[in-house]
Amino acid sequence: MGGQPLYLEPRTEARLRSLLDTPGFLHMLTDALGSPLNIVVPDQLADNLRQFRSVYGKHHLSGQVFLAHKANRSSALLRRLAATDAGVDVASLEELQHALGAGFTPDRITATGPKNPQFLWLAARTSVTVSLDTRGELEQLAALVRKYALPRTRVLLRLSGFEASGVRVLSRRSRFGTGIAESAVLLEAVERHTDVVDLVGVAYHLDTTSLTEKATALEGCLRVLEECRSRGLRPRAVDIGGGFGVNYLADGGQWERYTTALTEAVLGTRPSLTYGGHGYGLRNEAGTLRGTLGLYPAHRQVAGAGYLDELLTHPVASLGGRPLAALLLDHLYDLHTEPGRALLDQCGATLVKVLEVRDQGAGGPLHVRLAAKSDDVAMEEHGVLMDPVVVARDPAGAGTGAEAGPVAVHLFGTLCLESDLITRRTVFLPRRPAPGDLLAFANTAGYCMDFHATRAQHQPVARKVAAWQEGGTWRWCLDDQYWPTTPVGGAL
């Protein structure tokens, strides 16, 4: 492929970079436990929590940071978080059981998502806070509490369909939550059930990176909280969900160059940059670019705790131009957040072994078959594009002779399906990989590690280990054997 390689170098902070710079350690793990292999770094999660807490402190706000459990199934990460003051957001019966078993007390758990009667019963029985999507869920919960004489249950009302006053700004449609236009009916239902439910506040979760939309939703929540107070209810919190984002790439210029080149390739003014001419949502209609780029903004100037800071600093014109944080503080409301991807930033990597490297005619991209299925490295499912790191089996001999210099490759999985592509993108590597080498996909802990994992063709899902540093040396244990005391009490 002509022109300069279009790299998308992953951003790796000190701890994860140190891990990826230990080829002997990584090969030892995959030799013992197979490929693919997921590695989680629990101590990084605690560091990320401190960054979010610092934003709370900057704005003098109280409230809880809840990890969105669905982003990763790891026991090690959950147990490490239980050793902090953070909470966990669970979205299924099994996640609730996992959180309780990891050491979380009920006052640090919020139950969200679609709920069956068993999930609602255990949530109410153990006195966790329940975030209710609809009036129907409220009625079902109230009936369970009365029938089984359960404790009065703390609830949040999840809202959606926000609209700003003044200039018309709408938040995008969501199938979750009750439309704010129906909030009065929902509050009337709460008033009927105050003997069995305790309204602690309202919530929203928007699938967007737009600060304006999130600010509009928070403003709407504040107005509903005032309506609650006027009815004699005593709400004390607003939960703004997650969606704070992750900056996956080290170089924003690489992202700009790649997306520009992808547009040119779709229009036919340069060779294709994907397997089979896939356009990631873009298409060429008689020389005109159509469609929408369906990719996660992999390089973000502001993400994670920094994004939360920007949101809280955002002025609300309809409320005197004051920042949202000041409005929360004025009313002494707690702020709850539910970061998943952002709280798991830099918390892990996925290792995959190279099985075969095949040359293609006419100088086309190499075909590289990996010991993994596309579901095991599910970056494409979330529109995340970044390069893997080549971890050579023989570091001393890597990058010399015929293997020297950058190469373009297509990465294939082990399923007998044409669609089993680790990434549809043509990936540029700094050198030709060899069978036995590892490709390390960095920063996969948030959703990309096991959210889509399957056992297709009886192939196992990736095993998972936890890793930490002791005196400059990396140590490890199986994920489900990790406890916060493990590094202190002696580890494998």
VEXDREN-2710 file (C-alpha; in Angstrom, 1 decimal):
% VEXDREN-2710
k/r/px/py/pz
1/MET/0.0/0.0/0.0
2/GLY/1.5/3.3/-1.0
3/GLY/2.1/6.3/1.1
4/GLN/3.1/6.6/4.7
5/PRO/1.8/4.1/7.3
6/LEU/-1.4/5.3/9.0
7/TYR/-0.6/4.4/12.6
8/LEU/-3.1/4.7/15.4
9/GLU/-0.8/4.4/18.4
10/PRO/-2.6/3.5/21.6
11/ARG/-2.2/5.8/24.6
12/THR/-0.5/4.0/27.5
13/GLU/0.1/5.6/30.8
14/ALA/3.1/4.6/33.0
15/ARG/1.6/1.5/34.7
16/LEU/0.2/-0.1/31.6
17/ARG/3.2/0.8/29.6
18/SER/5.4/-0.9/32.2
19/LEU/3.4/-4.0/31.8
20/LEU/3.6/-4.1/28.1
21/ASP/7.3/-3.6/28.3
22/THR/7.8/-7.0/29.9
23/PRO/7.8/-9.4/27.0
24/GLY/9.1/-12.4/29.0
25/PHE/6.4/-12.0/31.6
26/LEU/3.6/-11.7/28.9
27/HIS/4.8/-14.7/26.9
28/MET/5.1/-16.7/30.1
29/LEU/1.5/-15.9/30.9
30/THR/0.1/-16.9/27.5
31/ASP/2.3/-20.0/27.3
32/ALA/0.7/-21.1/30.6
33/LEU/-2.9/-19.9/30.2
34/GLY/-3.4/-19.7/26.4
35/SER/-4.5/-17.1/23.9
36/PRO/-6.4/-14.9/24.1
37/LEU/-5.6/-13.8/27.6
38/ASN/-7.0/-10.8/29.4
39/ILE/-4.9/-9.0/32.0
40/VAL/-6.5/-6.5/34.5
41/VAL/-4.6/-4.0/36.6
42/PRO/-6.7/-3.4/39.8
43/ASP/-4.4/-0.7/41.2
44/GLN/-5.0/1.5/38.2
45/LEU/-8.8/1.5/39.0
46/ALA/-8.0/3.0/42.4
47/ASP/-5.9/5.7/40.8
48/ASN/-8.7/6.5/38.4
49/LEU/-11.2/6.8/41.2
50/ARG/-8.9/9.4/42.9
51/GLN/-9.0/11.5/39.8
52/PHE/-12.8/11.5/39.9
53/ARG/-12.8/12.3/43.6
54/SER/-10.6/15.2/43.0
55/VAL/-13.2/16.8/40.7
56/TYR/-15.8/16.4/43.5
57/GLY/-13.4/18.1/45.8
58/LYS/-12.7/20.9/43.4
59/HIS/-16.4/21.8/43.2
60/HIS/-17.0/21.1/46.9
61/LEU/-19.6/18.4/46.0
62/SER/-20.5/15.3/47.9
63/GLY/-21.9/12.1/46.4
64/GLN/-20.8/8.7/45.2
65/VAL/-18.9/7.4/42.2
66/PHE/-20.4/4.1/41.1
67/LEU/-18.5/1.8/38.7
68/ALA/-20.8/0.6/35.9
69/HIS/-20.2/-3.2/36.5
70/LYS/-21.4/-4.2/33.0
71/ALA/-18.2/-2.8/31.5
72/ASN/-16.2/-5.7/32.8
73/ARG/-16.9/-9.0/34.6
74/SER/-13.6/-9.1/36.5
75/SER/-13.8/-10.1/40.2
76/ALA/-10.3/-8.6/40.8
77/LEU/-11.4/-5.2/39.7
78/LEU/-14.6/-5.3/41.7
79/ARG/-12.9/-6.5/44.8
80/ARG/-10.2/-3.8/44.5
81/LEU/-12.9/-1.2/44.2
82/ALA/-14.7/-2.6/47.3
83/ALA/-11.6/-1.7/49.2
84/THR/-12.1/2.0/48.4
85/ASP/-15.1/4.3/49.2
86/ALA/-16.6/3.9/45.8
87/GLY/-19.9/2.2/44.8
88/VAL/-21.0/-0.1/42.0
89/ASP/-23.9/0.1/39.6
90/VAL/-25.3/-3.3/38.8
91/ALA/-27.7/-4.1/35.9
92/SER/-28.7/-7.7/36.6
93/LEU/-29.4/-10.2/39.3
94/GLU/-26.0/-11.8/38.8
95/GLU/-24.1/-8.6/38.9
96/LEU/-25.9/-7.7/42.2
97/GLN/-24.9/-11.1/43.6
98/HIS/-21.3/-10.6/42.4
99/ALA/-21.1/-7.1/44.0
100/LEU/-22.4/-8.4/47.4
101/GLY/-19.9/-11.2/47.3
102/ALA/-17.0/-8.9/46.4
103/GLY/-17.5/-7.0/49.7
104/PHE/-19.8/-4.1/48.8
105/THR/-22.3/-3.1/51.4
106/PRO/-25.9/-2.4/50.2
107/ASP/-25.5/1.4/50.8
108/ARG/-22.8/1.4/48.1
109/ILE/-24.8/-0.4/45.4
110/THR/-27.3/1.0/42.9
111/ALA/-29.5/-1.3/40.8
112/THR/-30.2/-0.1/37.3
113/GLY/-31.2/-1.5/33.9
114/PRO/-34.2/-3.7/33.0
115/LYS/-35.2/-5.7/36.1
116/ASN/-37.0/-9.0/36.5
117/PRO/-38.9/-9.8/39.8
118/GLN/-35.9/-11.8/41.2
119/PHE/-33.6/-8.8/40.7
120/LEU/-36.0/-6.4/42.2
121/TRP/-36.6/-8.8/45.2
122/LEU/-32.9/-9.2/46.0
123/ALA/-32.3/-5.5/45.6
124/ALA/-35.2/-4.7/48.0
125/ARG/-34.3/-7.5/50.4
126/THR/-30.7/-6.3/50.8
127/SER/-31.7/-2.6/50.9
128/VAL/-29.7/-1.4/47.8
129/THR/-30.9/1.7/46.0
130/VAL/-33.1/0.9/43.0
131/SER/-33.1/3.2/39.9
132/LEU/-36.5/2.9/38.4
133/ASP/-37.1/3.2/34.6
134/THR/-40.9/3.4/34.6
135/ARG/-44.0/3.7/36.6
136/GLY/-44.5/0.0/36.0
137/GLU/-41.3/-0.9/37.7
138/LEU/-42.2/1.3/40.6
139/GLU/-45.6/-0.5/41.0
140/GLN/-43.9/-3.9/40.7
141/LEU/-41.3/-2.9/43.4
142/ALA/-43.9/-1.5/45.7
143/ALA/-46.0/-4.7/45.4
144/LEU/-43.0/-6.9/46.2
145/VAL/-42.0/-4.8/49.3
146/ARG/-45.6/-5.1/50.6
147/LYS/-46.0/-8.8/49.8
148/TYR/-42.8/-9.9/51.5
149/ALA/-42.7/-7.3/54.2
150/LEU/-39.3/-6.0/52.9
151/PRO/-37.6/-2.9/54.2
152/ARG/-38.6/0.5/52.8
153/THR/-36.6/0.7/49.6
154/ARG/-34.5/3.7/48.5
155/VAL/-35.3/4.6/44.9
156/LEU/-34.1/7.0/42.1
157/LEU/-36.4/8.0/39.2
158/ARG/-34.6/7.7/35.9
159/LEU/-35.7/10.4/33.4
160/SER/-35.3/11.0/29.7
161/GLY/-36.5/13.3/26.9
162/PHE/-35.2/16.5/28.3
163/GLU/-35.7/19.9/26.7
164/ALA/-34.0/23.1/27.7
165/SER/-35.9/26.3/28.3
166/GLY/-35.2/29.2/26.0
167/VAL/-33.2/28.0/23.0
168/ARG/-34.6/24.7/22.0
169/VAL/-32.1/21.9/22.8
170/LEU/-33.3/18.3/22.9
171/SER/-31.5/15.3/24.3
172/ARG/-31.5/12.3/22.1
173/ARG/-34.2/9.7/22.4
174/SER/-33.7/6.8/24.7
175/ARG/-35.6/3.6/25.5
176/PHE/-34.5/3.9/29.1
177/GLY/-36.2/6.2/31.7
178/THR/-39.5/8.0/31.9
179/GLY/-40.1/11.0/29.6
180/ILE/-39.8/14.1/31.6
181/ALA/-43.2/15.2/30.3
182/GLU/-44.6/12.3/32.3
183/SER/-42.8/13.1/35.5
184/ALA/-45.9/14.5/37.2
185/VAL/-47.7/11.2/36.8
186/LEU/-44.6/9.3/38.1
187/LEU/-44.3/11.6/41.2
188/GLU/-48.0/11.0/41.9
189/ALA/-47.3/7.2/42.0
190/VAL/-44.3/7.8/44.3
191/GLU/-46.6/9.7/46.7
192/ARG/-49.0/6.8/46.8
193/HIS/-46.2/4.4/47.8
194/THR/-44.2/6.5/50.3
195/ASP/-44.9/3.9/52.9
196/VAL/-42.7/1.4/51.0
197/VAL/-40.3/3.5/48.9
198/ASP/-38.0/6.4/49.9
199/LEU/-37.3/8.8/47.0
200/VAL/-33.7/9.8/47.2
201/GLY/-33.4/11.6/43.9
202/VAL/-33.6/11.4/40.1
203/ALA/-31.2/10.1/37.5
204/TYR/-30.4/10.1/33.8
205/HIS/-28.0/8.4/31.5
206/LEU/-27.5/9.6/27.9
207/ASP/-25.6/7.8/25.2
208/THR/-23.9/10.9/24.0
209/THR/-20.6/12.8/24.3
210/SER/-22.3/16.2/24.0
211/LEU/-21.8/18.5/26.9
212/THR/-24.8/20.5/25.9
213/GLU/-27.1/17.6/25.9
214/LYS/-25.8/16.4/29.3
215/ALA/-26.1/19.9/30.8
216/THR/-29.7/20.1/29.4
217/ALA/-30.5/16.8/31.2
218/LEU/-29.0/17.9/34.4
219/GLU/-30.9/21.2/34.3
220/GLY/-34.1/19.2/33.7
221/CYS/-33.3/17.0/36.7
222/LEU/-32.9/20.0/38.9
223/ARG/-36.3/21.3/37.9
224/VAL/-37.9/17.9/38.7
225/LEU/-36.2/17.9/42.1
226/GLU/-37.8/21.2/42.9
227/GLU/-41.2/19.7/41.9
228/CYS/-40.4/16.9/44.3
229/ARG/-39.8/19.3/47.1
230/SER/-43.0/21.2/46.4
231/ARG/-44.9/17.9/46.9
232/GLY/-43.3/17.4/50.3
233/LEU/-40.8/14.8/49.2
234/ARG/-37.2/15.0/50.3
235/PRO/-34.9/14.1/47.4
236/ARG/-31.2/14.6/48.1
237/ALA/-29.3/13.4/45.0
238/VAL/-29.1/13.5/41.2
239/ASP/-27.4/10.7/39.3
240/ILE/-26.0/11.7/35.9
241/GLY/-24.8/8.3/34.8
242/GLY/-21.7/7.8/32.8
243/GLY/-20.5/8.6/29.3
244/PHE/-17.4/10.6/30.3
245/GLY/-15.3/8.9/27.6
246/VAL/-11.7/7.7/27.2
247/ASN/-8.9/9.1/25.1
248/TYR/-7.6/5.9/23.5
249/LEU/-4.9/7.4/21.2
250/ALA/-1.5/8.9/22.0
251/ASP/-1.6/11.3/19.0
252/GLY/-4.6/13.4/17.9
253/GLY/-2.8/14.1/14.6
254/GLN/-2.8/10.4/13.7
255/TRP/-6.6/10.2/14.3
256/GLU/-7.2/13.3/12.0
257/ARG/-4.9/11.8/9.3
258/TYR/-6.6/8.4/9.5
259/THR/-10.2/9.7/9.3
260/THR/-9.3/12.0/6.4
261/ALA/-7.7/9.1/4.6
262/LEU/-10.7/6.9/5.2
263/THR/-13.0/9.5/3.7
264/GLU/-10.7/9.7/0.6
265/ALA/-10.7/5.9/0.3
266/VAL/-14.5/5.7/0.5
267/LEU/-14.6/8.3/-2.3
268/GLY/-12.1/6.3/-4.3
269/THR/-9.3/8.9/-4.5
270/ARG/-6.9/6.6/-2.7
271/PRO/-6.7/2.8/-2.1
272/SER/-9.1/1.1/0.4
273/LEU/-8.1/1.2/4.0
274/THR/-10.3/-1.6/5.1
275/TYR/-11.0/-5.3/4.3
276/GLY/-13.6/-5.5/1.6
277/GLY/-13.9/-1.8/1.3
278/HIS/-15.9/-1.4/4.5
279/GLY/-16.6/2.3/5.1
280/TYR/-17.5/2.4/8.9
281/GLY/-20.8/4.0/8.0
282/LEU/-19.6/6.2/5.1
283/ARG/-20.5/5.4/1.5
284/ASN/-19.9/6.8/-2.0
285/GLU/-23.0/7.7/-3.9
286/ALA/-22.0/8.8/-7.4
287/GLY/-19.0/10.7/-6.1
288/THR/-20.8/12.2/-3.1
289/LEU/-19.9/11.2/0.4
290/ARG/-23.0/9.9/2.3
291/GLY/-23.7/8.4/5.7
292/THR/-22.2/9.0/9.2
293/LEU/-18.9/7.8/10.5
294/GLY/-19.8/5.1/13.0
295/LEU/-16.6/5.3/15.1
296/TYR/-15.8/6.2/18.7
297/PRO/-13.8/9.5/18.8
298/ALA/-10.7/7.6/19.7
299/HIS/-8.7/10.8/20.4
300/ARG/-10.4/13.1/22.8
301/GLN/-8.8/16.3/24.3
302/VAL/-11.1/16.0/27.3
303/ALA/-12.2/12.7/28.8
304/GLY/-12.9/10.9/32.0
305/ALA/-12.6/13.0/35.1
306/GLY/-11.7/16.1/33.0
307/TYR/-15.0/15.7/31.1
308/LEU/-16.9/15.6/34.4
309/ASP/-15.1/18.8/35.5
310/GLU/-16.1/20.6/32.2
311/LEU/-19.7/19.5/32.7
312/LEU/-19.9/20.8/36.2
313/THR/-18.3/24.1/35.1
314/HIS/-20.8/24.4/32.2
315/PRO/-23.0/27.6/32.7
316/VAL/-26.8/27.4/32.5
317/ALA/-28.1/30.5/30.8
318/SER/-31.7/29.8/31.9
319/LEU/-30.5/29.7/35.5
320/GLY/-28.6/32.9/35.6
321/GLY/-25.5/31.6/33.8
322/ARG/-24.3/29.9/36.9
323/PRO/-22.3/26.7/36.6
324/LEU/-24.1/23.4/37.2
325/ALA/-21.9/22.6/40.2
326/ALA/-22.9/25.8/41.9
327/LEU/-26.6/24.9/41.4
328/LEU/-26.1/21.5/42.9
329/LEU/-24.2/23.0/45.9
330/ASP/-26.9/25.7/46.5
331/HIS/-29.5/22.9/47.0
332/LEU/-27.1/20.6/48.9
333/TYR/-27.7/17.8/46.4
334/ASP/-25.4/14.9/46.3
335/LEU/-23.9/14.2/42.8
336/HIS/-23.8/10.5/41.8
337/THR/-21.9/9.3/38.7
338/GLU/-21.7/5.9/37.0
339/PRO/-18.5/5.8/34.9
340/GLY/-17.7/2.5/33.3
341/ARG/-15.3/2.9/30.4
342/ALA/-13.7/6.0/32.0
343/LEU/-13.2/4.4/35.4
344/LEU/-11.6/1.4/33.7
345/ASP/-9.2/3.5/31.6
346/GLN/-5.7/1.9/31.4
347/CYS/-6.9/-0.9/33.6
348/GLY/-6.1/-3.8/31.3
349/ALA/-4.9/-5.3/28.0
350/THR/-5.8/-8.4/25.9
351/LEU/-2.9/-10.6/24.6
352/VAL/-3.3/-12.6/21.4
353/LYS/-0.8/-15.0/19.9
354/VAL/0.1/-14.8/16.2
355/LEU/-0.6/-18.2/14.5
356/GLU/0.1/-17.5/10.8
357/VAL/1.4/-14.8/8.6
358/ARG/0.6/-15.1/4.8
359/ASP/1.9/-12.9/2.0
360/GLN/-0.6/-11.6/-0.5
361/GLY/0.1/-11.0/-4.2
362/ALA/0.8/-7.5/-5.6
363/GLY/2.1/-6.2/-2.3
364/GLY/-1.3/-6.3/-0.6
365/PRO/-1.6/-6.3/3.2
366/LEU/-0.4/-9.4/5.0
367/HIS/-3.0/-11.8/6.3
368/VAL/-2.3/-12.5/10.0
369/ARG/-4.3/-15.2/11.7
370/LEU/-4.5/-14.8/15.5
371/ALA/-5.4/-17.2/18.3
372/ALA/-8.6/-15.4/19.1
373/LYS/-12.1/-14.7/17.9
374/SER/-13.4/-11.3/16.9
375/ASP/-15.6/-11.4/20.0
376/ASP/-12.6/-11.8/22.2
377/VAL/-11.2/-8.4/21.2
378/ALA/-14.4/-6.5/20.7
379/MET/-13.1/-3.1/19.9
380/GLU/-14.9/-3.0/16.6
381/GLU/-18.2/-3.6/18.4
382/HIS/-17.7/-0.2/20.1
383/GLY/-16.2/1.6/17.1
384/VAL/-12.8/1.8/18.8
385/LEU/-9.8/1.9/16.5
386/MET/-6.2/1.6/17.8
387/ASP/-3.1/-0.4/16.9
388/PRO/-2.0/-3.5/18.8
389/VAL/1.5/-3.5/20.3
390/VAL/3.8/-6.2/18.9
391/VAL/5.4/-8.2/21.7
392/ALA/8.1/-10.3/20.0
393/ARG/8.8/-13.9/21.0
394/ASP/12.5/-13.1/20.5
395/PRO/13.0/-9.4/21.2
396/ALA/16.7/-9.6/20.3
397/GLY/16.0/-10.7/16.7
398/ALA/12.9/-8.5/16.1
399/GLY/13.0/-5.7/13.6
400/THR/16.0/-7.0/11.7
401/GLY/16.5/-8.5/8.2
402/ALA/13.4/-9.3/6.2
403/GLU/11.2/-8.4/9.1
404/ALA/12.4/-4.8/9.4
405/GLY/10.2/-1.9/8.4
406/PRO/6.5/-1.1/8.7
407/VAL/3.9/-3.4/7.1
408/ALA/0.1/-3.3/6.4
409/VAL/-1.8/-6.3/7.8
410/HIS/-5.4/-7.6/8.1
411/LEU/-6.1/-9.4/11.3
412/PHE/-8.2/-12.5/11.2
413/GLY/-9.7/-14.7/13.9
414/THR/-9.9/-18.5/14.3
415/LEU/-13.6/-19.0/13.4
416/CYS/-14.5/-20.5/10.0
417/LEU/-16.4/-17.4/9.1
418/GLU/-15.5/-14.7/6.5
419/SER/-16.8/-12.2/9.0
420/ASP/-14.4/-13.2/11.8
421/LEU/-12.2/-10.1/11.5
422/ILE/-10.4/-8.8/14.6
423/THR/-10.6/-5.4/12.9
424/ARG/-12.0/-4.4/9.5
425/ARG/-9.3/-1.7/9.3
426/THR/-6.0/-2.3/7.5
427/VAL/-3.6/-2.1/10.5
428/PHE/-0.1/-0.8/10.1
429/LEU/2.5/-2.4/12.3
430/PRO/6.1/-1.1/12.8
431/ARG/7.5/-4.5/11.6
432/ARG/6.3/-7.8/10.2
433/PRO/5.0/-10.1/13.0
434/ALA/6.0/-13.7/13.2
435/PRO/4.2/-16.8/14.4
436/GLY/4.6/-17.0/18.2
437/ASP/4.7/-13.3/18.6
438/LEU/2.0/-11.6/20.7
439/LEU/-0.2/-8.7/19.7
440/ALA/-1.2/-6.8/22.8
441/PHE/-4.4/-4.7/22.5
442/ALA/-4.0/-2.0/25.1
443/ASN/-6.8/-0.5/27.3
444/THR/-9.5/-3.1/26.6
445/ALA/-10.9/-3.3/30.2
446/GLY/-13.8/-1.0/29.4
447/TYR/-16.3/-3.1/27.4
448/CYS/-13.8/-4.5/24.8
449/MET/-12.6/-7.4/27.0
450/ASP/-15.5/-9.7/27.7
451/PHE/-18.8/-7.8/27.1
452/HIS/-19.3/-9.7/23.8
453/ALA/-17.3/-12.9/24.4
454/THR/-18.8/-16.1/23.2
455/ARG/-18.0/-19.8/23.0
456/ALA/-18.6/-20.2/19.3
457/GLN/-17.2/-23.5/17.8
458/HIS/-16.6/-24.7/21.4
459/GLN/-13.7/-22.3/21.6
460/PRO/-13.2/-21.0/25.1
461/VAL/-13.5/-17.4/26.1
462/ALA/-10.3/-15.7/27.2
463/ARG/-9.0/-16.4/30.6
464/LYS/-8.4/-13.5/32.9
465/VAL/-5.6/-12.7/35.3
466/ALA/-4.9/-9.8/37.7
467/ALA/-1.4/-8.2/37.7
468/TRP/0.3/-5.8/40.1
469/GLN/3.8/-4.5/40.8
470/GLU/5.9/-5.4/43.8
471/GLY/9.2/-3.7/44.1
472/GLY/9.5/-3.1/40.4
473/THR/8.5/-6.7/39.5
474/TRP/5.2/-7.7/38.0
475/ARG/3.2/-10.4/39.9
476/TRP/0.0/-12.1/39.0
477/CYS/-2.8/-14.4/40.0
478/LEU/-6.0/-15.7/38.4
479/ASP/-8.7/-13.1/38.4
480/ASP/-11.0/-14.9/40.7
481/GLN/-8.2/-15.6/43.2
482/TYR/-7.4/-11.9/43.6
483/TRP/-8.4/-10.1/46.8
484/PRO/-7.1/-6.7/48.0
485/THR/-4.9/-8.5/50.5
486/THR/-3.3/-10.6/47.8
487/PRO/-0.2/-8.4/47.2
488/VAL/0.4/-8.1/50.9
489/GLY/-0.2/-11.7/51.9
490/GLY/2.0/-13.1/49.2
491/ALA/1.0/-13.9/45.6
492/LEU/1.8/-16.2/42.8
END
